[in-house]
Amino acid sequence: MGRECDPLLKGGRRESKYSHGFPVSEMKTLSSICEVILPPHPFNQQSPNPIQSFYIAASGSQHPVPDEVAELLMKRGFLESKVLVRGLLKILSTRLGTLLISGSLCFSNKWPYINKFACISLEKRERILQKWLRHWFLTPIRLAFVFIKILFLLVFFTQVDENSKNPAWEAMEYEVDSHEILPNKPKDRPLQQGIVETRHETESTIVSSLAQKGLKITENSQENLFKIKCDVGNYFTKTDYSALEGPSMNELYESGGILATLDGKMTILAGSTVGERGKYGSPRQKRCLGLLAKSTNTDIRKTIRIEAKVTISACGSLLTPPLMIRSGLMNKNIGRNLHLHPVLMAWGYFPESSSDIKGKVYEGGIITSMHKVGAGPSNETAIIESPILGPGSFAALCPWTSGIDFKNRIVKYARTAHLFSMIRDRGSGVVTAEGRINYKFHTLDEENIKVGLRRALRILVAAGAVEVGTHQSNGQKLECKGIAEKELDEFLDTVTAPEGPKSFVQNWTTYSSAHQMGSCRMGINEKEGVVDENGECWEASGLFVCDASVLPSAVGVNPMITIQSTAYCLSNKIAEMLKNEKF
């Protein structure tokens, strides 16, 4: 790849030794499930083109993909997902378990007449998986399959070799942007002078490294006044980025971009945030004395104690509440009122041969337009925008109905455009422990997102798409070339905002979210909120929250500017308090 980037964002590294702990029998079962999701399909051509090669060679069972999936599950999955997947694999690794879950499809005409799942023919395994997805009483199995499918497809379509290439990308007509960002400009790293990366330090060197960066500790405590930021993420600037989806998601997003509500209904993209591994000091004395922090570097076993006049939590709406609860704060509002701006996506396929629209879906701006659906500015139902999806995200969101159908969708990637319907949610969620998110939809939210989704499909049809659809589990789509208005209306009447994979319904979907806010909301008193109008915690003086979690309700649009403005105002108030020696 031509572009220089940070080694952490380059990819191409493999685990020298896997620590997932899956026995051989479970790995065989996992490989056989991955093979069903992405099976090989023979072609008779002696010199196949890239697309035909993808159909022939691309297989979910190829090494080391199943091991990477197992490793990712154990590192990133929450407890319930691990239990479900490991339980399913263990059951299917036995003949009796396979019989109970698969029924007569596991029968053989040879001794011992009942096959383990991995020994069943590919065609029958596909029929078994299709049954899992449809039957409402198999929801635990369905949920386990959804976890496997998402992890597997992210691994398969984002993995790269030492040259930052993926064999499947050629069939998808996907190319990573290899142009240098501002090649003639020297790399500017404005924060580097003040950063000490503890992953490169030991207990004996960290103090001297802090001193070299200007943090010189003296015996006079009044002289030891510094601004200190404890950040669990790595420091990257614009010249460090690689444009590689897999390594970038792993480093820049919480849980490597693999974060979901506990029921699997919503996948969440949340930026890697500040300070989530710390713990506040002495909150029960109604005065925050500072911060206790621990390095992610295992060579540094000692806790770092920082005494402070003012402590600010800016961990984001998903991590500030767990940090406050771990520190002993008891306010009932902590972790509640979580708003996520739920999203459902519609897609449209625009083959180059029959469309005047040029280019590929991954080219150009990220989100360049917005359309409001509603009766007026005070009665907005939904917002429609156009995202860019990388190969891994595209594949993970794609509905799976059969192996050949899935590959047919994948090779259309470069010319498949997406629009999403986003709402200002009235429903809310709860997050009181790291990575454990519960969320409940309001009835009106489901209606609003459905209206937006139907409008998005109309827009795609009007733009000239020959095929449109949603991400519903049954592969809901419509061939729309030359279609009459009545036929389009009949199709749109079938478009809904369905439940998630855990629900007792035949057709389900997975929602997405990239905005999180409100989990430590501002209120006029301790009963109404977690912090006051200055961002100071009602329970402990000197403890402030300065992130999206203080917002009292959902914003309804991209909250970035609102969050920045709120943080700016709160930080000015904190600075004024320090200036007036309130603490």
LUMDOKE-138910 format. One record per residue: residue in three letters; x, y, z of N, C-alpha, C in turn. Coordinates in steps of 0.2 Angstrom, whole numbers, plus 2048, in hexadecimal, padded with zeros to 3 digits. Example, Ala and Ser with C-alpha at 12.3 -4.5 7.8 and 13.67 -1.06 7.14 Angstrom:
ala8427E482783E7EA8278427F0827/ser8407F58238447FB824840800827/
END
This chain:
met8047FA800800800800804806800/gly80380B7FC8078117FB807816801/arg80181680580181B80A805819811/glu80981D81380C81C81A80781D81F/cys80781882480281982A805816830/asp80181783680481483C80380D83C/pro80880983E80880283E8027FE841/leu7FF8028467F97FF8497F37FF844/leu7F380383F7EE80483A7EF801834/lys7F57FD8337F77FA82D7F47F382C/gly7F37F08317F17E98317F67E482E/gly7F47DE82C7F87D98297FC7D582E/arg7FA7D68357FE7D283A7F97CC83C/arg7FC7C783D7F87C183F7FA7BF847/glu7F57BC84A7F77B98517FC7B3850/ser8017B48538067AE8538037A8857/lys7FF7A985C7FC7A48607F57A6862/tyr7F07A28617E97A48637E87A286A/ser7E47A786D7E37A58747DB7A4876/his7D77A38707D07A38717CE79D875/gly7D27978757D07928797CB78D877/phe7C978E8707C478986D7C778286C/pro7C477D86E7C777686C7C6775865/val7C97708627C976E85B7C276D859/ser7BE76985D7B776885A7B376E859/glu7B477385E7B077985D7B377D857/met7B977D8567BC7818507BA77E84A/lys7B97778497B67748437AF776842/thr7AB7768477A47798477A4780844/leu7A87848487A878B8467AA78C83E/ser7AF78883C7B27898357AC787830/ser7A87828327A377F82E79D78482E/ile79C78883379778D83379979382E/cys7A079582F7A279A82B7A2798823/glu7A37928227A379081B79C790818/val79778F81C79079081A78F797818/ile79179B81C7907A381B7937A5815/leu7997A381479D7A580E7A079E80A/pro79C79B80679E7948047A17957FD/pro7A67907FB7A87917F47A378E7EF/his7A37917E979F78F7E47A378E7DD/pro7A37887DB7A77867D57A578A7CE/phe7AA78B7CA7A978E7C37AC7897BF/asn7AA7897B87AD7857B47B37887B0/gln7B378F7B07B87927AC7BF7917AF/gln7C47907AA7CB78E7AC7CF7947AE/ser7CD79A7AB7D07A07AD7CB7A57B0/pro7C97A47B67C37A87B97C57B07BA/asn7C17B47B97C27BB7BB7C27BC7C2/pro7C37C27C57C37C37CC7BD7C17D0/ile7B77C37CD7B17C17D07B07BA7D0/gln7B17B67CB7B17AF7CB7B57AC7CF/ser7BB7AE7D07C07AC7D57BE7AD7DC/phe7BA7B27DD7B77B37E47B27AE7E5/tyr7AE7AC7E17A97A77E27AC7A07E3/ile7B179F7DF7B57987DF7B97987E6/ala7BD79D7E87C279C7ED7C079E7F4/ala7BC7A47F47BA7A77FA7B67A27FF/ser7B97A08047B579B8097B679D810/gly7B179D8147B279F81B7B679A81F/ser7B779481D7BB78F8207C3790820/gln7C579581B7CC79581A7D079881F/his7D67958217DA7978267DD79E825/pro7DE7A282A7DC7A18317D67A4833/val7D17A582F7CB7A98307C77A7836/pro7C57A08377C279E83D7C579F843/asp7CC79E8437D07A084A7CF7A784B/glu7D07AC8467CF7B38477C87B584A/val7C37B18487BC7B284A7BC7B0851/ala7BE7AB8537BE7A885A7C27AD85F/glu7C87AF85C7CC7B48607C87BB861/leu7C57BD85C7C17C385D7BB7C3861/leu7B87BD8617B27BC8667B47BC86D/met7BA7B986E7BC7B88757BF7BF878/lys7C17C38737C47C98757BF7CF876/arg7BA7CF8717B67D58707AF7D3872/gly7AC7CD8727A67CB8747A47CC87B/phe79D7CE87C79B7CE8837997C7886/leu7987C688C7987BF88F7937BB88C/glu78D7BE88B7877BA8887897B8881/ser78C7BC87D78E7BA8767937B4876/lys7977B487B79C7AF87B7997A887E/val7947A98827917A388578C7A087F/leu7897A487C7847A187678879E871/val78E7A186E79279E86979579886B/arg79979887179C79287379778D875/gly79178E87778C78987978A786872/leu78978A86D78678786778C783863/leu79278586379778186079877B864/lys79877B86B79877586F79377086D/ile78D77286C78776E86B78876B864/leu78A76F85F78A76C858790768857/ser79576885C79B76485B79975C85D/thr79375B85F79175486178B75285D/arg78A74C85C78574985777E74A85A/leu77D74986177774A864775752864/gly77A75686577875D86577675F85E/thr77A75D85977875F85277175C850/leu76F756853769753851763758854/leu76475A85B75F75E85E75E76585B/ile76376885876376E85576176E84D/ser76476984A76476984375E764840/gly75C76084475775B84275975683D/ser75575483975674E83475C75082F/leu75D75682E76375882976975582B/cys76A753831771750833771749832/phe76C74683076C73E82F77073D829/ser77373782A77873482477672D823/asn77772A81D77672381C77C71E81E/lys78172182178671D82378771E82B/trp78A71982E78B71983579071F837/pro78E72283C789721841782724840/tyr78172683A77A72883777972F839/ile77C73283E77B73984078173D840/asn78274283C78874683B78874C840/lys78E74D84279075384578F759840/phe78E75F84278C76583E792765839/ala79876583B79E76683679E761831/cys79B75B83279B75582D795755828/ile79075A82978B75A82578D75D81E/ser78A75C81978B75F81278A766813/leu78D76A80E78C77180E78577380D/glu78277080877B77280677677180C/lys77776B81077376A81677476F81B/arg77B77181C77D77682177977C820/glu77977E81A77678581876F784819/arg76B77F81876477E81A76377F821/ile76877C82576777C82C76878482F/leu76D78782C76D78E82E76779382C/gln76579182675F795824759794829/lys75878E82B75378C830754790837/trp75A79083975C79483F75A79B83F/leu75B79E8397597A58387527A7838/arg74E7A28357467A38357427A183B/his74479C83F74079A84474179E84A/trp73B7A184C73B7A585273D7A2859/phe73B79B85973D798860744796860/leu74879785B74F79685B75379C85C/thr7517A18607547A886075B7A7863/pro75C7A38697637A386B7687A1866/ile76679C86276A79985D76B79E857/arg7667A28567667A785176B7AD853/leu76A7AF85976E7B485C7767B285C/ala7777AC85D77E7A985D7817A9856/phe77C7A885177E7A884A7807AF848/val77C7B484A77D7BB8487837BD84B/phe7857BB85178C7BD8537917BA84F/ile7917B484D7967B18497967B4842/lys7907B583F7907B88397947BF838/ile7927C383D7957CA83D79C7CA83E/leu79F7C68437A67C58447AA7C283E/phe7A77BD83C7AA7BA8367AB7BE830/leu7A57C282E7A67C68287AA7CC829/leu7AA7CF82F7AF7D48317B67D2830/val7B87CC8337BE7C98327C07C882B/phe7BC7C58277BD7C28207BE7C881C/phe7BA7CD81C7BA7D38177BF7D9819/thr7C17D981F7C67DE8217CD7DB822/gln7CE7D58237D57D28237D97D481D/val7E07D681F7E47D88197EB7D481A/asp7EF7D38157F57D08157FA7D5816/glu8017D38168067D88178067DE812/asn8037DD80D8037E38087FC7E6808/ser7F97E580E7F27E980F7ED7E780A/lys7ED7E18077E87DF8027E47D9805/asn7DE7D98027D97D48047D77D07FD/pro7D77CA7FC7D67C77F67CE7C87F4/ala7CA7C97F87C37CA7F67C17D17F4/trp7C67D67F57C47DD7F37C47DD7EB/glu7C87DA7E87C87DA7E07C17D97DD/ala7BE7D37E07B77D27DE7B27D77E0/met7B37DA7E57AF7E07E87B07E67E4/glu7B67E77E07B87ED7DD7B97F27E2/tyr7BD7F07E87BE7F47ED7C67F67ED/glu7C87FC7EE7CF7FE7EE7D08037F4/val7D58017F87D78067FD7DA80C7FB/asp7D88127FD7DB8187FB7E38187FD/ser7E78187F97EE8187FB7F281E7FA/his7EE8247F87F282A7F77F482D7FE/glu7FA8307FE7FC8338047F8839806/ile7F683A80D7F384080F7F8846810/leu7F784B80C7FC85180C80384E80C/pro80584B80780C84880781284D808/asn81185380681685880681785C80D/lys81285A81181185E81781485981D/pro81985C82181C85882681685682B/lys81785082E81284D833812851839/asp80C85383A80B858840807853846/arg80B85384B80884F851808854857/pro80385885780385D85C80385B864/leu80085586580085386C80584E86E/gln80A84D86980F84886A81484A870/gln81585187181A85387681785287D/gly81185187E80E85088480C849886/ile80D84488180A83D88280F838885/val80D83488981182F88C80D82988A/glu80F82488680C81E88480E819889/thr80A81788E80C81289380D80B890/arg80A80A88A80B803887813802885/his81680888581E80788382280888A/glu81F80988F82280B89582380589A/thr82780589F8278008A58268058AB/glu8258018B18248058B782A8098B9/ser8308078B783680B8B88378118B4/thr8348118AE8358168A983081B8A9/ile82A81A8AB82481E8AA8258258AE/val8288258B482882B8B782D8308B4/ser83382D8B18388318AE8358338A7/ser83182F8A482E83189E82983789F/leu8258378A482183C8A68248438A7/ala82A8428AA82E8488AC83184B8A5/gln8338478A083684989A83084D896/lys82A84B89782584E894822855897/gly82685789C82485D8A082085C8A6/leu81F8568A881B8558AF8208548B4/lys82385A8B78288598BC82585A8C3/ile8258558C78228558CD8278588D3/thr82485D8D78288608DC82585E8E3/glu8298608E882685F8EF8218648F0/asn82186A8ED81B86F8EE81586D8EA/ser81086B8ED80A8688E980786E8E6/gln8088748E880487A8E480787B8DD/glu80E8788DC8118798D680F8738D1/asn80C86E8D480B8688D08048698CC/leu80386E8C87FC86F8C57FD86D8BE/phe7FA8688BB7FB8668B47F48648B2/lys7F38648AB7ED8618A87EF85A8A5/ile7EC8558A87EE84E8A67E884B8A3/lys7E984789E7E484489A7E683C89A/cys7E183889D7E283189D7DE82E897/asp7E182B8927DE82988C7E082288B/val7DB81D88A7DC8168897DE815881/gly7DC81A87D7DD8198767E481B874/asn7E681986D7EC81C86B7EB822867/tyr7F18268667F182D8637F382C85C/phe7EE82E8587EF82E8507ED83584E/thr7F18378497EF83D8457ED83B83E/lys7EB84083A7E983F8337EE83B82F/thr7F483C8307F983982C7FA83282E/asp7F782F8337F88298367F3824833/tyr7EE8268307E882282E7EA81E828/ser7E78188277E98138227E381281D/ala7DD81481F7D781381B7D580B81B/leu7D980781F7D780081F7D27FF825/glu7CC7FC8237C67FC8277C87F882D/gly7CB7F282D7CB7ED8327D07F0838/pro7D67F28367DB7F583B7D87FB83E/ser7D57FF83A7D380683C7CD805841/met7C88008407C37FF8457C67FC84B/asn7CB7F884B7CD7F58517D17FA855/glu7D47FF8537D78048577D380A858/leu7CE80C8547CB8128557C4812858/tyr7C180C8597BA80B85C7BA807862/glu7B68088667B580386C7B37FC86A/ser7B77F886D7B67F086C7B87EF864/gly7BC7F38617BE7F285A7B87F3855/gly7B37F78577AD7F88537A87F2854/ile7A97ED8587A57E88597A27E9860/leu79C7ED8607997EE8667917EE865/ala78E7EB8697867EA8687837EA86E/thr77C7EB86E7787EB8747777E3876/leu7757E287C7767DB87E7717D687A/asp76C7D98777677D58737697D486C/gly76F7D786A7717D786376D7DB85E/lys7687DF8617647E385C7677E9859/met76C7EC85C7707F285A7777F185A/thr77B7F28557827F38557847FA856/ile7897FB85A78B80285C79280485A/leu79380985679A80C85579B81285A/ala7A081185E7A28168637A9817863/gly7AB81D8627B381F8627B681C868/ser7BC81A8687C081986E7C181F872/thr7C081E8787BF82587C7C4825882/val7C382A8867C882D88A7C782A891/gly7CC8278957CC82689C7C882189F/glu7C581C89A7C081789D7C48128A1/arg7CA8128A27CD80D8A77CF8108AE/gly7CD8168AF7CE8198B57C98188BB/lys7CA81B8C07C581A8C67C68218CA/tyr7C18248CC7C182A8CF7C38298D7/gly7C682D8DA7C782D8E17C28308E6/ser7C082C8EB7BC82E8F17B68328EF/pro7B282F8EB7AB8328E97A78328EF/arg7A782E8F47A282D8F97A38338FE/gln7A98368FE7AA83C9027A88438FF/lys7A48428F97A18478F57A684C8F3/arg7AC8498F27B184D8EF7B68498EB/cys7B784A8E47BB8468E07C28498E1/leu7C68448E37CD8468E47D28458DF/gly7D08428D97D48408D37D283A8D0/leu7D88378CE7D68318C97DB82B8CB/leu7D98258CB7DD81F8CB7DD81C8C4/ala7E381B8C17E38198BA7E88138BA/lys7E680E8B57EB8088B57EC8078AD/ser7F38068AC7F58068A57F37FF8A2/thr7F17FF89B7F07F98987F67F5897/asn7FC7F88988027F48978037F089D/thr8037E989C8047E48A280A7E58A5/asp8107E88A38167E98A68157EE8AB/ile8107F28AB80F7F88B08097F58B5/arg80B7F28BA8067EF8BF8037F48C4/lys8077FA8C58057FE8CA8008038C8/thr7FB8058CC7F680A8CB7F98118CB/ile7F78158C67F981C8C67F48208CA/arg7F68248CF7F28288D37F382F8D1/ile7ED8338CF7EE83A8CD7E983E8D1/glu7EC8428D57E88468DA7E684D8D6/ala7E084F8D67DE8548D27D98598D5/lys7D985F8D47D48648D67CD8638D2/val7CE8618CC7C98608C77CA85A8C3/thr7C58558C37C584F8BF7C084F8BA/ile7C184E8B47BC84E8AE7BC8488AB/ser7B68458AA7B483F8A77B28418A0/ala7B583E89B7B383F8947B4839890/cys7B18338937B282D8907AC82B88B/gly7A783088A7A282E88679C82B889/ser79682B88679082888979082188B/leu79481D88879481688A79981488F/leu79E8198917A38178957A481B89B/thr7A182189B7A18268A179C8238A6/pro7968208A579281D8AA7968178AE/pro7998128AA79C80D8AE7A280F8B2/leu7A58158B07AB8178B47A881B8BA/met7A381E8BA7A08218C079D81C8C5/ile79A8178C27978128C779D80E8CA/arg7A280C8C67A88098C97AB80D8CF/ser7AA8148CE7AD8188D37A98198D9/gly7A38168D979F8168DF79981B8DF/leu79881F8DA7938248D978C8208D9/met7878238DC78081F8DD77A8228D9/asn77B8288D677682B8D37728268CE/lys76B8268CF7678218CB7678238C3/asn7698298C276982B8BA76F8298B7/ile7748278BA77A8258B777981F8B2/gly77B81F8AC77A81A8A77738198A4/arg76F81D8A676881D8A376782389E/asn76182389B760828896764828890/leu76782288F76C821889768821882/his76A82687E76782787876C825872/leu76A82186D76E81E86876D820861/his76882485F766826858766820854/pro76181B85576181585176181684A/val76481284676481283F76280C83B/leu75E80C83675D80683175F80982A/met76280482776580682076180381A/ala76180681575E80480F76480480A/trp7637FF8057697FF8007667FF7F9/gly76A8017F47688017ED76D8007E9/tyr76C7FB7E47727F97DF7717FD7D9/phe7778007D77778047D177D8017CC/pro77B7FC7C87807F97C47837FF7BF/glu78A7FF7BE78D8047BA78A8047B3/ser7887FE7B07867FE7A977F8017A8/ser77B8027AD7748057AC77380B7B1/ser77980E7B37788147B777C81A7B5/asp77A8207B577E8267B37828287B9/ile7818257BF7858277C578C8237C4/lys7918277C57988247C479B8237CB/gly7A181F7CB7A581E7D17A38187D5/lys7A68177DB7A58127E07A28157E6/val79F8117EA79B8137F07A08157F5/tyr7A68137F57AB8157FA7AF81B7F8/glu7AE81E7F37B18247F17AE82A7F3/gly7B18307F37AE8367F57AD8377FC/gly7A983C7FE7A783E8057A4838809/ile7A483980F7A183481479A835814/ile79783A81779083C81778F843814/thr78D84380E78D84A80B78684D80A/ser78084980C77A84C80C77584A811/met77084E81276B84C81876484E815/his75F84981675884A81575484981B/lys75084E81C74C84E82274584B820/val74284682473C844822737846828/gly73284982672D84C82B729851829/ala72485382D71F85982B72286082B/gly72786082F72A867830730867835/pro73386C83673986D83A73886A841/ser73286B84473086984A72D86284B/asn72C85F84572985884572D854840/glu73485384173884F83D73784883F/thr73684383A73583C83C73C83983C/ala74083A83674683683674B83B831/ile75183983175683C82D759837829/ile75A83882275D83481E76483681C/glu76983281C77083481A77382E816/ser77983081377C82B80F783829812/pro78382381578A82181878E81E813/ile79581D81579981981179B812816/leu79A80D81379C8068167A2803813/gly7A78018177AC7FD8157AA7F6813/pro7AE7F28107AC7EB80E7AA7E7814/gly7AE7E881A7AC7E48207A57E6823/ser7A47EC82479E7EE8267987ED822/phe7997ED81B7947EC8167927E4817/ala7977E08177967D98177927D781E/ala7947DA8247917D882A78A7DA82A/leu7887E08277817E282777D7DF822/cys7807DC81D77C7D88187787D381B/pro7727D281976E7CC81B7717C6818/trp7707C081B7737BA81876D7B5818/thr76B7B38127667AE8107697A880D/ser76E7A880A7727A28077797A4805/gly77D7A08047847A18027847A57FC/ile7817A27F77817A57F077E7AC7F0/asp7797AD7F37757B37F377A7B97F7/phe77E7B67FC7827BB7FF7887BD7FB/lys78B7B87F77907BA7F378E7BF7ED/asn7887BE7EB7857C27E67847C97E8/arg7837CA7EF7827D17F27897D47F2/ile78E7D07F47957D27F67987D57EF/val7977D27EA79B7D47E47977DA7E1/lys7927DC7E478E7E37E27907E87E6/tyr7957E77EB7977EC7F07987F37ED/ala79D7F37E879F7FA7E679A7FE7E3/arg7947FB7E178E7FF7DE7887FF7E2/thr7897FD7E87837FC7ED7838027F2/ala77E8077F177E80D7F577A80C7FB/his77B80F80077780E806774815808/leu76E81580B76B81B80E769819815/phe76A81D81A76781A82176281F823/ser75D81C82775882082B75A820832/met75B82783475D82883B75782C83F/ile75682A84575182E84975383184F/arg75083685275183885874D83485D/asp75083086074D82A86474982D86B/arg74382B86C74082C872741826877/gly74382087474581B87874C81C87B/ser74E818880754819883757812886/gly75D81388876180D88A76480E890/val76880989376B809899772806898/val77780989B77E80689B7818078A1/thr7828028A57858038AC78B7FF8AD/ala78D7FB8A87937F78A87967F88A1/glu79D7F78A17A07F889A79E7F3895/gly79C7F588F79A7F088A7937ED88B/arg78F7EF8907897EB8917837F1891/ile7807F188B77C7F68897757F3887/asn7707F588B7697F388A7657F9887/tyr7617F888275D7FE87E7567FB87D/lys75280087E74B7FE87C748804878/phe74580187274280686D73B808870/his73980F86E73381186F72F80F869/thr72880E86A72480C86472481285E/leu72481886072581D85B72B81D858/asp73181B85B73781B858737816852/glu73481085373380B84E72F80D848/glu72A81184972681484472A819840/asn72E81E84373182384073782083C/ile73B81B83E74081883A73E814834/lys73881283573480E82F73381382A/val73081982C72E81E827734821823/gly73A82282774082482474381E81F/leu74281882174581381D741812816/arg73B81381773781381073881880C/arg73A81E80F73B82480B742823808/ala74782080B74E81F80974D81A803/leu7498158037488107FD7458147F7/arg7408187F873E81C7F37438217EF/ile7478237F374D8287F17518237EC/leu75381D7EF7588197EB7548177E4/val74E8157E474A8147DE74A81A7D9/ala7498207DC7498267D874F8277D5/ala7558257D875C8277D675E8227D1/gly75A81D7CF75C8187CA75E8117CC/ala75D80F7D27608097D575B8037D1/val75F7FE7CF75B7F87CC7597F37D1/glu75B7F47D77597EF7DC75A7F37E3/val7557F37E77567F67EE7547F17F3/gly7567F27F97547EE7FF7567F0806/thr7557EC80B7567EE81275B7E8814/his75D7E981B7617E481E75D7DF822/gln7577DE8207527D98247557D2823/ser7547CE8287577C78277557C3822/asn74F7C481F74D7C081974F7C3812/gly7547C88127577CA80C7527CF808/gln74E7D280C7487D680974B7DB803/lys7497DA7FD74B7DE7F77467DE7F2/leu7477E37ED7427E47E87467E67E1/glu7457E27DC7477E37D57437E97D3/cys7467EF7D27427F57D07437F87C9/lys7467F57C57477F77BE7407F77BB/gly73E7FD7B97377FD7B57317FB7B9/ile7327FC7C072C7FA7C47278007C4/ala7217FE7C571B8027C671B8057CD/glu71880B7CE71780E7D471380A7D9/lys70E8067D670A8027DB70E7FC7DE/glu7137F97DA7177F47DC71C7F67E1/leu71E7FC7E07237FF7E571F8017EC/asp7198037EB7158047F17147FE7F5/glu7127F97F17117F27F57177F07F8/phe71D7F07F57237EE7F87257F27FF/leu7247F97FE7257FD8047217FC80A/asp71B7FA8087167F880E7197F2812/thr71D7EE80F7207E88127267EA816/val7297F081572F7F381972D7F5820/thr7307F282572F7F482C7357F582F/ala7347F783673A7F783A7397F183F/pro73C7EC83D73B7E584173F7E5847/glu73D7E084B7417DF8517487DC850/gly74C7DB8557537D88547537D0854/pro7597CD8547597C68537577C2859/lys7577C585F7557C286574D7C1866/ser74A7C58627427C586273F7BF85F/phe7397BE8617357B885F7327BA858/val7357BB8537327BD84D7367B9847/gln7337B88417377B583C73C7B9838/asn73A7C083773E7C48337407CA838/trp7477CB83974A7D083D74F7D483A/thr7527D883E7577DC83B75C7DE840/thr7617E283E7667E48437677EC842/tyr7667F08477677F784676E7F9848/ser76F80084677680284777580984B/ser77B80B84E77B811851783814851/ala78381A85078A81D85178A823855/his78482585878482B85D781828864/gln78582A86978382887078382E874/met77D82F87877D83587C778834882/gly77983888777483988C774835892/ser77983089377982B89877B82E89F/cys77E83489F77F8388A677C83F8A5/arg77683F8A47738468A177384B8A7/met7738518A47738578A876C8588AB/gly76B85A8B176585B8B47658618B9/ile75F8638BB75F8698C07608678C7/asn75F8608C876185E8CF7638568CE/glu7658538D476784D8D47628488D2/lys75C8498D37568458D07568458C9/glu75784A8C675684B8BF75C84A8BA/gly76284A8BD7688488B976E8468BD/val7748458BA77A8438BD77E8498BF/val77E84E8BA7828548BB77E85B8BB/asp7818608BD77D8678BD77F86A8B7/glu77D8718B677E8758B07858768AF/asn78A8758B47918768B279486F8B1/gly79086A8B07938638AF7968608B5/glu7958638BB7988608C179385B8C4/cys7968558C67928508C978E8528CF/trp7888508D07848528D678784F8DC/glu78A8498DB78C8458E17938478E3/ala79784A8DF79E84B8E17A18518DE/ser7A38568E27A685C8E07AC85B8DC/gly7AE85F8D77B485E8D47B48598CF/leu7AF8558CE7AE8508C97A98528C3/phe7AC8538BD7A88568B87A78508B2/val7A28518AE7A184D8A87A18528A2/cys7A585089D7A58558987A5851891/asp7A084E89079F84A88A797849888/ala79684588378F84588078A842886/ser78D83F88B78883C890784841894/val78684789478384C89877D84F894/leu77C84E88D77685088977084D88C/pro76B85288D76584F89176084B88C/ser76184B88675C84888176084687B/ala75D84287676084187076084886C/val76584986876584F86476184E85D/gly76184985A75E84885476284984E/val76884B84E76C84C84877384A84B/asn77884A84777F84884978184D84F/pro78284A85578384E85B78A85185B/met78E85085779585285779685A85A/ile79385E85679486585779186785E/thr78B86486078886586678C86386C/ile78F85D86B79485A87079A85F871/gln79D86186B7A386686C7A186C86F/ser79B86F86D799875870797874878/thr79486F87A79386E88179986D885/ala79E8698827A58688857A886F886/tyr7A88738817AB87A8817A887E886/cys7A287E88779F88288C7A0880893/leu7A08798947A187689A7A987789C/ser7AD8768987B48778997B687F89B/asn7B28838987B388A89A7B188C8A1/lys7AB8888A37A98898AA7AD8868AF/ile7B08808AD7B587D8B27BB8818B2/ala7BE8848AD7C38898AD7C288F8B2/glu7BC8918B17BA8978B57BA8958BD/met7B788F8BE7B788D8C57BE88C8C8/leu7C388A8C47CA8898C67CD8908C7/lys7CB8948C37CE89B8C37CC89F8CA/asn7C589D8CB7C28A08D27C489C8D8/glu7C88978D77CB8938DD7C58908E1/lys7C088E8DD7BA88A8E07BC8848E3/phe7C28808E17C487A8E37CA87A8E7/
END
